[in-house]
Amino acid sequence: MKKTLFTLILLAGLITGLKAENPPDEGMWLPMFVERLNYVDMQKMGLKLTPQEIYDINHSSLKDAIVNLGGFCTAEVVSNQGLLFTNHHCSYDAIQKHSSIDHDYLTDGFWARSLEEELPNEGLTVSFLVKMDDVTSRVLEKVSPEMSESERSSAVGKAIEMLKEEESAEGKYEVSVKGFYNGNEYYRFVYEVYEDVRLVGAPPSAIGKFGGDTDNWMWPRHTGDFSIMRVYSGPDGKPAPYSKENIPLKPKHFLKISIDGVERGDYTMIWGYPGTTDRYRTSHGIQATLSEIDPAIVKVGGRILEIMKSDMDKSDEVRIKYASNYAGLANFWKNKIGEKRGLKRLDVYDKKKAIEDQFSSWVNAEESRKAIYGNALQDISDVYTAYAETKYNTKLWYLQISFFGSQMMAFPMQTQGIINILKSGQKGEELQTSLAPFYEMGTGQFKNYNPATEEKIVAAILEMYREDVPKDALPDIFNLIDKKFKGDVHLFAKKLFETSVLATEENYKAFLAKPSIKTFENDLGYKMTNSFYNSFMTQNMAVAPLGEKLKKAQRLFVDGLRKSNPEKVYYPDANSTMRVTFGQVLDYFPADAIHYDFRTYIDGIIEKEDPTNEEFIVPAKLKELYEKKDYGKWADKDGRLVVCFLSNNDITGGNSGSPILNGKGELIGLAFDGNWEAMSGDIAFEPELQRTINVDIRYVMFIIDKFANAQNLIDEIKIAQKTR
Ligand code: ARG
């Protein structure tokens, strides 16, 4: 049976001439197409499962064990009771929210010893993919080449709404239709979304985030980046909001653990929900990234991080409050530093240019091609030139990072609705009832908020705007700063934090109790945010035609590129849909004469230990286990304990928490990071240098077993028959 299938697939491949010509490790493939496009390669490299065992919509298959966690990470089902593994950094926000100085789960870790002790996480969801299908022809049915981009968008939008409706089963499913290959194809995804997801276990940050931001994005790595959650269903097994009556989900499929250990060259595959890649970005885009986008993020992000860090170092309370925001921004910021460096060192601009030259000669070889694709690259170039002239990308990213890094700046956007309520003329109790959601918003806002830190951040942002944004594009709040505060942003920020009803919890609550339209409209915090927002909207409107031009040109470029090379199967960019990437366990050479082996051991944790640096503290218990070599069955064949290992799978953000599986579909680790030498990987894959960093599943199990003594979990997780 297997053999026939194999031959059939091989034949199909020959007939259509389709072959994935990239190095097999490159590409994030859609599970639905794996049988047609990748299965032969996968089998050659060591996959032992049939196509139906990995993706089947009628029977349970591997895909049923892989879930999208909250839209930002991946998790996998590892027991018949809905137990999930994901990364520590994926649960970090949840762990932070459950933490206080008295229960500092960030520092001490958290282990539920029974179902009753598991902690609910409001707003966190887990989505199971029910099925997917190709709806390209139906989405593009009413689209014609003569249409303007906005006409096209609206035709596409309408078709998508209908296609979603069709499969939603009256709201039972969440359906999304997403564009692929820059809008040349469209696929539909049907999900079942569970809303009761509880925190089960997390190691202390000294394990789950060992090496901190210093080691982040780097190899050699010694981080136990895992945490444990559980998905609950209603008593009927269906999705249900959090309730005490809910029960652990009975999943369609769960993964077994392999304790065989990994060797160089072993087959690996990673399943998950990669967020975004931009592998078809042109040389013009690379230039904008290098000269404007990355520098903007690095400057604004870096300054905000400095301010947060200095206050976090001075107070445990501030440290806990800002931990999650800080980690998120620091991660993105360091990524962009690495991206900039990688793009330069790996000559990505020249590589893109070469692809574009090839594309152009293909276009120019035939008049009919010229008519369709002839302007694409010139249009792309024109748009980027126009962006650069107006410093569009600087303005865009200054704003995005400011709103991300400054809670004060973001809050007035959320609370704007207060004005409409006040204008409606409601009074007394009726008014207070209407304002109830805003009281709640305040509780959320000020829980992880320190006014003194926020004041410094606001002043720093204003200062950077003044330095780098063209005068005529500055938000008009700067007029007020000039007139009333002699141009001094610090004086302005000080006054804002003294007077704004949105800047401190006391002011905000006092205001809600006795609200007035005038106070709100004259509020410095409200005025500042409003002014930033308005200037952004004005700029956005001005560049909208450029955006449309770019979208169209980019779509044509990708379409032409694929047609110019019909032998090659191009994979689509990541877009938060389920993908599989396959490859092998592999070392690398980061620079001339330097070799990095593919695995790290616990010995390396001890080598890195530095009790004076909070990023490199080693918990006493872990040291004790190391000294006694008490690794149990989780040790490698030579008795040593492996912590992390490398593979050449092609992943990106969103894949965090993804299972890395062996050829039998057993769990050998969790993917959690990429490596410094290939940080330009989201834009161009680097086969020689690009690696995924995984935590070995045996280290995960060792921590649960020997470090945390969580026998309840060890009993629940199933170990596959050992084969070596
Ligand atoms: N670089 C990892 C990723 O983006 C996140 C690592 C979190 N750890 C940290 N030290 N901030 O998936």
Residues whose N, C-alpha, C, O or C-beta is under 5 A from the ligand:
A	BS01	LIG	H89 G212 D213 N216 W217 A327 N331 S656 F672 D673
